[in-house]
Amino acid sequence: MEYQLTHSEENYLKEIFHLSGVDAFRVSTNNLAARLNSKASSITDMLQKLAEKELVSYVKYKGCNLTDKGEGIAVQIIRKHRLWETFLVMKLNFGWEEVHDIAEQLEHIDSTKLIDSLDHFLDYPKFDPHGDPIPDKDGKITYRKAKIKLSETVVNSLVEIVSVNEDSASLLTYLEKNNLVLGICIRIIEKYEFDKSMRIALENGNELNLSKKVIENIGVKFISKT
């Protein structure tokens, strides 16, 4: 039986997918409640509804996993969200800190033809403006290879920024202001043990101190470790 999903139900599927990760770990009710800023009782009620629709496998006190059907829906919602973000940045000149909330609304448009046409118009991008992979029309996701957190790098290494793991406007505005955008190469000058912060040098020679929160949310790949 096919069900028409509400926006809230689609959001749940998307967040469960994000929390379960590449290895599809079971997602606890508490983690989902924290992610969605909701009460555990409300989470339980929704999971029971989604289980009735065969979109999640839910066991009380043990959490949930997406079913194959639920995962397929979640991936397509994510595909729409990231294509819309790409369109807004590439074609309408929105800042990357502006697009998340708009894409949250646009991702619920139920038109496969529209999304496939958008994908074609954008020339089938593999990654969105934050560096996250865009699933193709069949749901296949191409993840970047050898991506690590900036916090995991070593002193004197040269790295390229390839993703940002948090899409809050405040963080993205900070990164944009300091030219810490995708494709920029930076060198690690020093790591401070006492507060887990870091000092880096940009391509133009400018140096910055970055907090633990910032370096935990920047994904990079190594250019050299010398």
C-alpha positions in Angstrom: 0.0 0.0 0.0 1.3 3.5 -0.9 1.0 6.4 1.5 1.1 10.1 1.0 3.7 11.3 3.4 3.5 14.6 5.4 6.4 17.0 5.4 7.0 16.0 9.0 7.2 12.3 8.1 9.6 13.0 5.3 11.8 15.1 7.7 12.0 12.2 10.1 13.1 9.8 7.4 15.8 12.2 6.3 17.1 12.8 9.8 17.2 9.0 10.6 19.2 8.6 7.4 21.7 11.3 8.5 22.0 9.9 12.0 22.4 6.3 10.9 25.5 7.2 8.8 27.1 5.2 6.0 27.1 2.0 8.0 23.3 2.3 8.8 23.7 2.2 12.6 20.5 1.9 14.7 19.3 5.3 15.7 18.2 5.9 19.3 15.0 7.7 20.2 17.0 10.2 22.3 19.4 11.0 19.5 16.5 11.6 17.1 14.7 13.8 19.7 17.9 15.9 20.1 18.3 16.2 16.4 14.7 17.3 15.8 14.4 19.3 19.1 11.4 17.3 20.1 10.1 15.3 23.0 10.9 11.6 23.2 7.2 10.8 23.4 6.5 12.6 20.2 9.4 10.8 18.5 8.0 7.4 19.6 4.5 8.2 18.3 6.0 9.2 14.9 8.2 6.1 14.7 5.2 3.9 15.3 3.4 5.6 12.5 6.3 5.2 10.2 6.7 1.5 11.2 3.0 0.9 10.3 3.8 2.3 6.8 6.8 -0.1 6.6 9.3 2.8 6.4 11.2 2.1 9.6 12.0 -0.9 11.7 11.3 0.2 15.3 11.9 -1.7 18.5 10.9 0.0 21.8 13.9 1.1 23.9 16.3 0.0 21.1 15.7 2.6 18.4 15.1 2.3 14.7 16.5 1.7 11.3 15.1 2.7 7.9 13.6 -0.1 5.8 14.8 -0.3 2.2 11.6 1.6 1.2 12.2 4.2 3.9 15.8 4.7 2.9 14.8 5.1 -0.8 12.5 7.9 0.1 15.0 9.6 2.4 17.7 9.5 -0.2 15.4 11.2 -2.8 14.5 13.9 -0.3 18.2 14.5 0.3 18.8 14.6 -3.5 16.1 17.3 -3.9 17.4 19.3 -1.0 21.0 19.3 -2.3 20.0 20.0 -5.9 18.0 23.0 -4.8 20.9 24.3 -2.7 23.2 24.0 -5.8 20.7 25.8 -8.0 20.3 28.6 -5.5 24.0 29.2 -5.2 25.1 28.5 -8.8 22.3 30.1 -10.7 20.6 32.6 -8.4 23.8 33.8 -6.5 22.6 33.0 -3.0 25.2 32.8 -0.3 25.9 29.2 0.8 24.8 30.3 4.3 21.3 31.3 3.0 20.2 28.3 1.1 19.5 25.6 3.7 16.2 26.9 5.0 14.9 27.6 1.5 15.9 24.1 0.3 14.1 22.7 3.4 10.9 24.0 1.8 11.6 23.1 -1.8 12.7 19.5 -1.0 9.0 18.5 -0.4 7.9 19.3 -4.0 6.7 16.0 -5.3 7.7 16.1 -9.0 10.3 13.6 -10.3 10.2 15.3 -13.7 11.0 18.7 -12.2 14.0 17.3 -10.2 15.4 15.3 -13.1 15.1 18.4 -15.2 16.9 20.5 -12.5 19.6 17.9 -12.3 20.1 18.0 -16.1 20.0 21.9 -16.1 22.8 21.9 -13.5 24.8 19.4 -15.6 24.5 16.5 -13.0 26.5 17.9 -10.1 28.1 15.4 -7.8 28.4 17.6 -4.7 26.3 20.5 -3.3 27.8 23.9 -2.2 28.7 22.5 1.2 30.6 19.6 -0.3 27.9 17.0 0.5 27.3 14.3 -2.2 24.2 14.6 -4.3 22.4 11.2 -4.8 21.7 10.4 -8.5 18.2 9.6 -9.7 18.7 5.9 -8.8 19.7 6.8 -5.3 23.4 6.1 -5.7 25.7 8.3 -3.5 29.3 9.0 -4.4 31.2 9.9 -1.3 34.5 11.7 -1.4 37.5 9.6 -0.8 39.9 10.1 2.1 38.0 13.0 3.7 38.9 13.8 7.3 38.1 16.5 9.8 40.4 19.5 9.9 40.9 18.7 13.6 42.5 15.4 12.6 45.3 16.9 10.5 48.9 17.3 11.6 51.1 20.4 12.0 52.8 21.5 8.7 50.4 19.6 6.5 48.7 21.2 3.5 45.0 20.4 3.0 42.1 21.4 0.8 38.7 22.2 2.2 36.2 19.8 0.6 33.1 20.0 2.9 31.4 21.7 5.8 29.6 19.4 8.1 27.3 21.9 9.8 24.9 24.1 7.8 24.1 26.7 10.5 24.0 30.2 9.0 26.3 31.6 11.7 29.1 29.1 10.9 28.8 29.5 7.2 28.8 33.2 7.4 32.0 33.1 9.5 33.7 30.7 7.0 32.7 32.9 4.1 33.9 36.1 5.8 37.3 34.4 6.4 37.5 32.9 2.9 37.4 29.3 4.3 35.4 28.0 1.4 35.4 24.8 -0.7 38.6 24.4 -2.8 40.7 26.6 -0.6 44.1 25.2 0.5 45.4 25.9 4.0 48.5 24.9 6.0 48.4 23.8 9.6 50.8 26.0 11.6 50.0 24.9 15.2 47.6 22.9 17.2 46.8 23.9 20.8 46.3 21.1 23.2 44.7 23.2 26.0 41.5 24.1 24.1 41.9 21.9 20.9 42.0 25.0 18.7 44.3 25.5 15.7 46.3 28.1 13.9 46.3 28.0 10.1 47.7 29.9 7.1 45.6 30.7 4.1 46.9 30.8 0.5 47.3 34.6 0.7 49.5 34.3 3.7 47.0 35.5 6.2 46.9 33.5 9.5 43.8 32.6 11.6 43.1 30.9 14.9 40.2 28.5 14.6 38.2 27.1 17.5 37.5 23.5 18.2 33.9 23.8 16.9 35.1 25.2 13.6 37.8 22.7 12.9 35.5 19.8 13.9 33.0 20.9 11.2 35.4 21.4 8.2 36.2 18.4 6.1 39.5 18.3 4.2 41.7 16.1 2.1 45.5 16.0 2.3 47.6 17.8 -0.4 50.8 17.0 1.4 52.0 16.1 4.9 55.5 17.7 4.8 
